[in-house]
Amino acid sequence: MKQLDNIAITSKEITDNICYELGQTDSYIRIAVSKLLKTVGITDITYEQFGILFVLSNEDGLYQRQLAFLLNKDRPNITRMLDILEKQGYVKRVKDPGNKRIIKIHITPAGLEKVELMEPYKKSFQERIEKGISQEDLDICRSVMKRIRENLEDSCSQQI
């Protein structure tokens, strides 16, 4: 039961709702990662901007459209975040040599530095999230979340 200023949220219609649980979990992950970013001295980028750097550190040279798809962001949002990251020197846009109309996004050494600052904390953060949960339960959780996402994809598909 969740408490707020001595007021208990007891409505099962709220607390037993899968959307409520997923939303709350997402919020707590965002808050925890944002705090961790500040703890390691990363104060000039947001959780979402860090997500872009993390993806590019693992798969550099993606198209903006691919990044938008992977991070489930619309074009204007991903463009705005990339503009900010480019201004800060963390990413650069490079025209694809095979097709000059297509622009690839690359992480810069300064962007990689930001991701590397978080590396020592990645394992302990993951352990904190998974504490007390069996591997079998984690596998079931991933499978169920994937099915929920697939159930919603058709009705929520964005033009990216």
Protein Blocks (a to p, Z undefined) as FASTA:
>chain_A
ZZeehiacfbfklmmpmklmmmmmmmmmmmmmmmmmmmnopakbcfklmmmmmmmmmmgh
iafklmmmmnopafklmmmmmmmmmmnopaccdddfklmkbccddddfklmmmmmmmmmm
mmmmmmmmmgoiafklmmmmmmmmmmmmmmmmmmmoccZZ
